[in-house]
């Protein structure tokens, strides 16, 4: 998944390919973490972790 976060990269006929690049920017602005684990034939797990201000 080398192009996963590249803006405008998509393998779909329709769409802009902006989704994950935007998500990553938002998560980084909030000093969070974005983790994506994908296993062919099993599915994809996306975990977004954001800090909690007390």
mmCIF file of the N, C-alpha and C atoms, coordinates in Angstrom:
data_MODEL
# 
_entry.id   MODEL 
# 
loop_
_atom_site.group_PDB 
_atom_site.id 
_atom_site.type_symbol 
_atom_site.label_atom_id 
_atom_site.label_alt_id 
_atom_site.label_comp_id 
_atom_site.label_asym_id 
_atom_site.label_entity_id 
_atom_site.label_seq_id 
_atom_site.pdbx_PDB_ins_code 
_atom_site.Cartn_x 
_atom_site.Cartn_y 
_atom_site.Cartn_z 
_atom_site.occupancy 
_atom_site.B_iso_or_equiv 
_atom_site.pdbx_formal_charge 
_atom_site.auth_seq_id 
_atom_site.auth_comp_id 
_atom_site.auth_asym_id 
_atom_site.auth_atom_id 
_atom_site.pdbx_PDB_model_num 
ATOM 1   N N  . UNK A 1 1  ? 0.828   -1.197  0.000   1.00 0.00 ? 1  UNK A N  1 
ATOM 2   C CA . UNK A 1 1  ? 0.000   0.000   0.000   1.00 0.00 ? 1  UNK A CA 1 
ATOM 3   C C  . UNK A 1 1  ? 0.872   1.262   0.000   1.00 0.00 ? 1  UNK A C  1 
ATOM 4   N N  . UNK A 1 2  ? 1.796   1.363   -0.921  1.00 0.00 ? 2  UNK A N  1 
ATOM 5   C CA . UNK A 1 2  ? 2.711   2.505   -0.905  1.00 0.00 ? 2  UNK A CA 1 
ATOM 6   C C  . UNK A 1 2  ? 2.057   3.848   -1.229  1.00 0.00 ? 2  UNK A C  1 
ATOM 7   N N  . UNK A 1 3  ? 0.939   3.846   -1.947  1.00 0.00 ? 3  UNK A N  1 
ATOM 8   C CA . UNK A 1 3  ? 0.291   5.100   -2.345  1.00 0.00 ? 3  UNK A CA 1 
ATOM 9   C C  . UNK A 1 3  ? -0.914  5.437   -1.467  1.00 0.00 ? 3  UNK A C  1 
ATOM 10  N N  . UNK A 1 4  ? -1.052  4.771   -0.368  1.00 0.00 ? 4  UNK A N  1 
ATOM 11  C CA . UNK A 1 4  ? -2.254  4.863   0.453   1.00 0.00 ? 4  UNK A CA 1 
ATOM 12  C C  . UNK A 1 4  ? -2.636  6.292   0.827   1.00 0.00 ? 4  UNK A C  1 
ATOM 13  N N  . UNK A 1 5  ? -1.667  7.114   1.187   1.00 0.00 ? 5  UNK A N  1 
ATOM 14  C CA . UNK A 1 5  ? -1.963  8.472   1.654   1.00 0.00 ? 5  UNK A CA 1 
ATOM 15  C C  . UNK A 1 5  ? -1.702  9.541   0.594   1.00 0.00 ? 5  UNK A C  1 
ATOM 16  N N  . UNK A 1 6  ? -1.360  9.153   -0.622  1.00 0.00 ? 6  UNK A N  1 
ATOM 17  C CA . UNK A 1 6  ? -1.105  10.135  -1.677  1.00 0.00 ? 6  UNK A CA 1 
ATOM 18  C C  . UNK A 1 6  ? -2.410  10.777  -2.132  1.00 0.00 ? 6  UNK A C  1 
ATOM 19  N N  . UNK A 1 7  ? -2.466  12.121  -2.128  1.00 0.00 ? 7  UNK A N  1 
ATOM 20  C CA . UNK A 1 7  ? -3.676  12.786  -2.612  1.00 0.00 ? 7  UNK A CA 1 
ATOM 21  C C  . UNK A 1 7  ? -3.932  12.442  -4.081  1.00 0.00 ? 7  UNK A C  1 
ATOM 22  N N  . UNK A 1 8  ? -5.181  12.266  -4.401  1.00 0.00 ? 8  UNK A N  1 
ATOM 23  C CA . UNK A 1 8  ? -5.667  12.003  -5.761  1.00 0.00 ? 8  UNK A CA 1 
ATOM 24  C C  . UNK A 1 8  ? -5.318  10.615  -6.290  1.00 0.00 ? 8  UNK A C  1 
ATOM 25  N N  . UNK A 1 9  ? -4.785  9.731   -5.460  1.00 0.00 ? 9  UNK A N  1 
ATOM 26  C CA . UNK A 1 9  ? -4.531  8.359   -5.902  1.00 0.00 ? 9  UNK A CA 1 
ATOM 27  C C  . UNK A 1 9  ? -5.767  7.514   -5.644  1.00 0.00 ? 9  UNK A C  1 
ATOM 28  N N  . UNK A 1 10 ? -6.265  6.862   -6.664  1.00 0.00 ? 10 UNK A N  1 
ATOM 29  C CA . UNK A 1 10 ? -7.403  5.961   -6.520  1.00 0.00 ? 10 UNK A CA 1 
ATOM 30  C C  . UNK A 1 10 ? -7.352  4.896   -7.605  1.00 0.00 ? 10 UNK A C  1 
ATOM 31  N N  . UNK A 1 11 ? -7.893  3.748   -7.294  1.00 0.00 ? 11 UNK A N  1 
ATOM 32  C CA . UNK A 1 11 ? -8.025  2.675   -8.280  1.00 0.00 ? 11 UNK A CA 1 
ATOM 33  C C  . UNK A 1 11 ? -9.470  2.555   -8.743  1.00 0.00 ? 11 UNK A C  1 
ATOM 34  N N  . UNK A 1 12 ? -10.326 3.422   -8.219  1.00 0.00 ? 12 UNK A N  1 
ATOM 35  C CA . UNK A 1 12 ? -11.745 3.377   -8.544  1.00 0.00 ? 12 UNK A CA 1 
ATOM 36  C C  . UNK A 1 12 ? -12.051 4.235   -9.767  1.00 0.00 ? 12 UNK A C  1 
ATOM 37  N N  . UNK A 1 13 ? -13.129 3.875   -10.454 1.00 0.00 ? 13 UNK A N  1 
ATOM 38  C CA . UNK A 1 13 ? -13.553 4.633   -11.624 1.00 0.00 ? 13 UNK A CA 1 
ATOM 39  C C  . UNK A 1 13 ? -14.045 6.020   -11.218 1.00 0.00 ? 13 UNK A C  1 
ATOM 40  N N  . UNK A 1 14 ? -14.727 6.089   -10.089 1.00 0.00 ? 14 UNK A N  1 
ATOM 41  C CA . UNK A 1 14 ? -15.245 7.361   -9.597  1.00 0.00 ? 14 UNK A CA 1 
ATOM 42  C C  . UNK A 1 14 ? -14.602 7.670   -8.254  1.00 0.00 ? 14 UNK A C  1 
ATOM 43  N N  . UNK A 1 15 ? -14.470 8.925   -7.954  1.00 0.00 ? 15 UNK A N  1 
ATOM 44  C CA . UNK A 1 15 ? -13.873 9.340   -6.687  1.00 0.00 ? 15 UNK A CA 1 
ATOM 45  C C  . UNK A 1 15 ? -12.648 10.200  -6.934  1.00 0.00 ? 15 UNK A C  1 
ATOM 46  N N  . UNK A 1 16 ? -12.218 10.870  -5.882  1.00 0.00 ? 16 UNK A N  1 
ATOM 47  C CA . UNK A 1 16 ? -11.093 11.797  -6.012  1.00 0.00 ? 16 UNK A CA 1 
ATOM 48  C C  . UNK A 1 16 ? -9.799  11.259  -5.425  1.00 0.00 ? 16 UNK A C  1 
ATOM 49  N N  . UNK A 1 17 ? -9.891  10.281  -4.546  1.00 0.00 ? 17 UNK A N  1 
ATOM 50  C CA . UNK A 1 17 ? -8.691  9.772   -3.899  1.00 0.00 ? 17 UNK A CA 1 
ATOM 51  C C  . UNK A 1 17 ? -8.182  10.675  -2.799  1.00 0.00 ? 17 UNK A C  1 
ATOM 52  N N  . UNK A 1 18 ? -9.045  11.541  -2.294  1.00 0.00 ? 18 UNK A N  1 
ATOM 53  C CA . UNK A 1 18 ? -8.626  12.485  -1.254  1.00 0.00 ? 18 UNK A CA 1 
ATOM 54  C C  . UNK A 1 18 ? -8.890  11.994  0.161   1.00 0.00 ? 18 UNK A C  1 
ATOM 55  N N  . UNK A 1 19 ? -9.675  10.965  0.327   1.00 0.00 ? 19 UNK A N  1 
ATOM 56  C CA . UNK A 1 19 ? -10.122 10.530  1.647   1.00 0.00 ? 19 UNK A CA 1 
ATOM 57  C C  . UNK A 1 19 ? -9.035  10.330  2.679   1.00 0.00 ? 19 UNK A C  1 
ATOM 58  N N  . UNK A 1 20 ? -8.135  9.383   2.458   1.00 0.00 ? 20 UNK A N  1 
ATOM 59  C CA . UNK A 1 20 ? -7.135  9.060   3.475   1.00 0.00 ? 20 UNK A CA 1 
ATOM 60  C C  . UNK A 1 20 ? -6.080  10.139  3.629   1.00 0.00 ? 20 UNK A C  1 
ATOM 61  N N  . UNK A 1 21 ? -5.763  10.874  2.577   1.00 0.00 ? 21 UNK A N  1 
ATOM 62  C CA . UNK A 1 21 ? -4.792  11.957  2.728   1.00 0.00 ? 21 UNK A CA 1 
ATOM 63  C C  . UNK A 1 21 ? -5.360  13.051  3.629   1.00 0.00 ? 21 UNK A C  1 
ATOM 64  N N  . UNK A 1 22 ? -6.653  13.323  3.507   1.00 0.00 ? 22 UNK A N  1 
ATOM 65  C CA . UNK A 1 22 ? -7.302  14.315  4.366   1.00 0.00 ? 22 UNK A CA 1 
ATOM 66  C C  . UNK A 1 22 ? -7.407  13.814  5.801   1.00 0.00 ? 22 UNK A C  1 
ATOM 67  N N  . UNK A 1 23 ? -7.773  12.555  5.962   1.00 0.00 ? 23 UNK A N  1 
ATOM 68  C CA . UNK A 1 23 ? -7.861  11.967  7.305   1.00 0.00 ? 23 UNK A CA 1 
ATOM 69  C C  . UNK A 1 23 ? -6.512  12.057  8.000   1.00 0.00 ? 23 UNK A C  1 
ATOM 70  N N  . UNK A 1 24 ? -5.444  11.706  7.300   1.00 0.00 ? 24 UNK A N  1 
ATOM 71  C CA . UNK A 1 24 ? -4.109  11.747  7.887   1.00 0.00 ? 24 UNK A CA 1 
ATOM 72  C C  . UNK A 1 24 ? -3.739  13.162  8.321   1.00 0.00 ? 24 UNK A C  1 
ATOM 73  N N  . UNK A 1 25 ? -4.027  14.162  7.508   1.00 0.00 ? 25 UNK A N  1 
ATOM 74  C CA . UNK A 1 25 ? -3.735  15.556  7.869   1.00 0.00 ? 25 UNK A CA 1 
ATOM 75  C C  . UNK A 1 25 ? -4.480  15.966  9.135   1.00 0.00 ? 25 UNK A C  1 
ATOM 76  N N  . UNK A 1 26 ? -5.750  15.621  9.217   1.00 0.00 ? 26 UNK A N  1 
ATOM 77  C CA . UNK A 1 26 ? -6.561  15.984  10.384  1.00 0.00 ? 26 UNK A CA 1 
ATOM 78  C C  . UNK A 1 26 ? -6.028  15.302  11.635  1.00 0.00 ? 26 UNK A C  1 
ATOM 79  N N  . UNK A 1 27 ? -5.711  14.023  11.529  1.00 0.00 ? 27 UNK A N  1 
ATOM 80  C CA . UNK A 1 27 ? -5.188  13.271  12.675  1.00 0.00 ? 27 UNK A CA 1 
ATOM 81  C C  . UNK A 1 27 ? -3.853  13.865  13.128  1.00 0.00 ? 27 UNK A C  1 
ATOM 82  N N  . UNK A 1 28 ? -2.981  14.210  12.187  1.00 0.00 ? 28 UNK A N  1 
ATOM 83  C CA . UNK A 1 28 ? -1.679  14.785  12.537  1.00 0.00 ? 28 UNK A CA 1 
ATOM 84  C C  . UNK A 1 28 ? -1.819  16.150  13.203  1.00 0.00 ? 28 UNK A C  1 
ATOM 85  N N  . UNK A 1 29 ? -2.760  16.978  12.735  1.00 0.00 ? 29 UNK A N  1 
ATOM 86  C CA . UNK A 1 29 ? -2.992  18.292  13.343  1.00 0.00 ? 29 UNK A CA 1 
ATOM 87  C C  . UNK A 1 29 ? -3.366  18.137  14.814  1.00 0.00 ? 29 UNK A C  1 
ATOM 88  N N  . UNK A 1 30 ? -4.079  17.074  15.124  1.00 0.00 ? 30 UNK A N  1 
ATOM 89  C CA . UNK A 1 30 ? -4.515  16.824  16.498  1.00 0.00 ? 30 UNK A CA 1 
ATOM 90  C C  . UNK A 1 30 ? -3.546  15.919  17.257  1.00 0.00 ? 30 UNK A C  1 
ATOM 91  N N  . UNK A 1 31 ? -2.352  15.743  16.707  1.00 0.00 ? 31 UNK A N  1 
ATOM 92  C CA . UNK A 1 31 ? -1.283  14.948  17.321  1.00 0.00 ? 31 UNK A CA 1 
ATOM 93  C C  . UNK A 1 31 ? -1.736  13.521  17.618  1.00 0.00 ? 31 UNK A C  1 
ATOM 94  N N  . UNK A 1 32 ? -2.468  12.964  16.685  1.00 0.00 ? 32 UNK A N  1 
ATOM 95  C CA . UNK A 1 32 ? -2.973  11.603  16.835  1.00 0.00 ? 32 UNK A CA 1 
ATOM 96  C C  . UNK A 1 32 ? -2.195  10.615  15.989  1.00 0.00 ? 32 UNK A C  1 
ATOM 97  N N  . UNK A 1 33 ? -2.752  9.427   15.892  1.00 0.00 ? 33 UNK A N  1 
ATOM 98  C CA . UNK A 1 33 ? -2.110  8.330   15.169  1.00 0.00 ? 33 UNK A CA 1 
ATOM 99  C C  . UNK A 1 33 ? -3.146  7.647   14.279  1.00 0.00 ? 33 UNK A C  1 
ATOM 100 N N  . UNK A 1 34 ? -2.752  7.326   13.054  1.00 0.00 ? 34 UNK A N  1 
ATOM 101 C CA . UNK A 1 34 ? -3.607  6.609   12.117  1.00 0.00 ? 34 UNK A CA 1 
ATOM 102 C C  . UNK A 1 34 ? -2.889  5.326   11.729  1.00 0.00 ? 34 UNK A C  1 
ATOM 103 N N  . UNK A 1 35 ? -3.545  4.204   11.972  1.00 0.00 ? 35 UNK A N  1 
ATOM 104 C CA . UNK A 1 35 ? -2.947  2.904   11.667  1.00 0.00 ? 35 UNK A CA 1 
ATOM 105 C C  . UNK A 1 35 ? -3.903  2.116   10.781  1.00 0.00 ? 35 UNK A C  1 
ATOM 106 N N  . UNK A 1 36 ? -3.383  1.582   9.693   1.00 0.00 ? 36 UNK A N  1 
ATOM 107 C CA . UNK A 1 36 ? -4.195  0.784   8.775   1.00 0.00 ? 36 UNK A CA 1 
ATOM 108 C C  . UNK A 1 36 ? -3.513  -0.557  8.578   1.00 0.00 ? 36 UNK A C  1 
ATOM 109 N N  . UNK A 1 37 ? -4.264  -1.617  8.874   1.00 0.00 ? 37 UNK A N  1 
ATOM 110 C CA . UNK A 1 37 ? -3.761  -2.979  8.711   1.00 0.00 ? 37 UNK A CA 1 
ATOM 111 C C  . UNK A 1 37 ? -4.698  -3.693  7.748   1.00 0.00 ? 37 UNK A C  1 
ATOM 112 N N  . UNK A 1 38 ? -4.142  -4.181  6.646   1.00 0.00 ? 38 UNK A N  1 
ATOM 113 C CA . UNK A 1 38 ? -4.953  -4.842  5.633   1.00 0.00 ? 38 UNK A CA 1 
ATOM 114 C C  . UNK A 1 38 ? -4.387  -6.221  5.330   1.00 0.00 ? 38 UNK A C  1 
ATOM 115 N N  . UNK A 1 39 ? -5.271  -7.213  5.338   1.00 0.00 ? 39 UNK A N  1 
ATOM 116 C CA . UNK A 1 39 ? -4.877  -8.576  4.992   1.00 0.00 ? 39 UNK A CA 1 
ATOM 117 C C  . UNK A 1 39 ? -5.760  -9.053  3.845   1.00 0.00 ? 39 UNK A C  1 
ATOM 118 N N  . UNK A 1 40 ? -5.115  -9.404  2.749   1.00 0.00 ? 40 UNK A N  1 
ATOM 119 C CA . UNK A 1 40 ? -5.853  -9.851  1.573   1.00 0.00 ? 40 UNK A CA 1 
ATOM 120 C C  . UNK A 1 40 ? -6.731  -11.048 1.924   1.00 0.00 ? 40 UNK A C  1 
ATOM 121 N N  . UNK A 1 41 ? -7.999  -10.956 1.566   1.00 0.00 ? 41 UNK A N  1 
ATOM 122 C CA . UNK A 1 41 ? -8.945  -12.024 1.836   1.00 0.00 ? 41 UNK A CA 1 
ATOM 123 C C  . UNK A 1 41 ? -9.563  -11.969 3.221   1.00 0.00 ? 41 UNK A C  1 
ATOM 124 N N  . UNK A 1 42 ? -9.035  -11.107 4.098   1.00 0.00 ? 42 UNK A N  1 
ATOM 125 C CA . UNK A 1 42 ? -9.566  -10.994 5.462   1.00 0.00 ? 42 UNK A CA 1 
ATOM 126 C C  . UNK A 1 42 ? -10.236 -9.650  5.712   1.00 0.00 ? 42 UNK A C  1 
ATOM 127 N N  . UNK A 1 43 ? -9.695  -8.588  5.128   1.00 0.00 ? 43 UNK A N  1 
ATOM 128 C CA . UNK A 1 43 ? -10.279 -7.271  5.329   1.00 0.00 ? 43 UNK A CA 1 
ATOM 129 C C  . UNK A 1 43 ? -9.256  -6.248  5.782   1.00 0.00 ? 43 UNK A C  1 
ATOM 130 N N  . UNK A 1 44 ? -9.763  -5.082  6.152   1.00 0.00 ? 44 UNK A N  1 
ATOM 131 C CA . UNK A 1 44 ? -8.911  -3.966  6.549   1.00 0.00 ? 44 UNK A CA 1 
ATOM 132 C C  . UNK A 1 44 ? -9.376  -3.412  7.883   1.00 0.00 ? 44 UNK A C  1 
ATOM 133 N N  . UNK A 1 45 ? -8.420  -3.127  8.744   1.00 0.00 ? 45 UNK A N  1 
ATOM 134 C CA . UNK A 1 45 ? -8.692  -2.541  10.056  1.00 0.00 ? 45 UNK A CA 1 
ATOM 135 C C  . UNK A 1 45 ? -8.077  -1.145  10.074  1.00 0.00 ? 45 UNK A C  1 
ATOM 136 N N  . UNK A 1 46 ? -8.891  -0.145  10.435  1.00 0.00 ? 46 UNK A N  1 
ATOM 137 C CA . UNK A 1 46 ? -8.419  1.231   10.530  1.00 0.00 ? 46 UNK A CA 1 
ATOM 138 C C  . UNK A 1 46 ? -8.594  1.685   11.971  1.00 0.00 ? 46 UNK A C  1 
ATOM 139 N N  . UNK A 1 47 ? -7.509  2.168   12.551  1.00 0.00 ? 47 UNK A N  1 
ATOM 140 C CA . UNK A 1 47 ? -7.549  2.623   13.941  1.00 0.00 ? 47 UNK A CA 1 
ATOM 141 C C  . UNK A 1 47 ? -7.069  4.070   14.003  1.00 0.00 ? 47 UNK A C  1 
ATOM 142 N N  . UNK A 1 48 ? -7.928  4.951   14.494  1.00 0.00 ? 48 UNK A N  1 
ATOM 143 C CA . UNK A 1 48 ? -7.578  6.357   14.694  1.00 0.00 ? 48 UNK A CA 1 
ATOM 144 C C  . UNK A 1 48 ? -7.495  6.590   16.193  1.00 0.00 ? 48 UNK A C  1 
ATOM 145 N N  . UNK A 1 49 ? -6.335  7.063   16.636  1.00 0.00 ? 49 UNK A N  1 
ATOM 146 C CA . UNK A 1 49 ? -6.128  7.347   18.051  1.00 0.00 ? 49 UNK A CA 1 
ATOM 147 C C  . UNK A 1 49 ? -5.858  8.835   18.202  1.00 0.00 ? 49 UNK A C  1 
ATOM 148 N N  . UNK A 1 50 ? -6.651  9.495   19.041  1.00 0.00 ? 50 UNK A N  1 
ATOM 149 C CA . UNK A 1 50 ? -6.477  10.919  19.304  1.00 0.00 ? 50 UNK A CA 1 
ATOM 150 C C  . UNK A 1 50 ? -6.231  11.124  20.789  1.00 0.00 ? 50 UNK A C  1 
ATOM 151 N N  . UNK A 1 51 ? -5.378  12.095  21.137  1.00 0.00 ? 51 UNK A N  1 
ATOM 152 C CA . UNK A 1 51 ? -5.115  12.341  22.549  1.00 0.00 ? 51 UNK A CA 1 
ATOM 153 C C  . UNK A 1 51 ? -6.341  12.948  23.234  1.00 0.00 ? 51 UNK A C  1 
ATOM 154 N N  . UNK A 1 52 ? -6.451  12.671  24.497  1.00 0.00 ? 52 UNK A N  1 
ATOM 155 C CA . UNK A 1 52 ? -7.558  13.196  25.296  1.00 0.00 ? 52 UNK A CA 1 
ATOM 156 C C  . UNK A 1 52 ? -7.020  14.303  26.197  1.00 0.00 ? 52 UNK A C  1 
ATOM 157 N N  . UNK A 1 53 ? -7.518  15.512  26.017  1.00 0.00 ? 53 UNK A N  1 
ATOM 158 C CA . UNK A 1 53 ? -7.112  16.624  26.880  1.00 0.00 ? 53 UNK A CA 1 
ATOM 159 C C  . UNK A 1 53 ? -7.960  16.625  28.134  1.00 0.00 ? 53 UNK A C  1 
ATOM 160 N N  . UNK A 1 54 ? -7.284  16.727  29.267  1.00 0.00 ? 54 UNK A N  1 
ATOM 161 C CA . UNK A 1 54 ? -8.017  16.734  30.544  1.00 0.00 ? 54 UNK A CA 1 
ATOM 162 C C  . UNK A 1 54 ? -8.037  18.110  31.144  1.00 0.00 ? 54 UNK A C  1 
# 
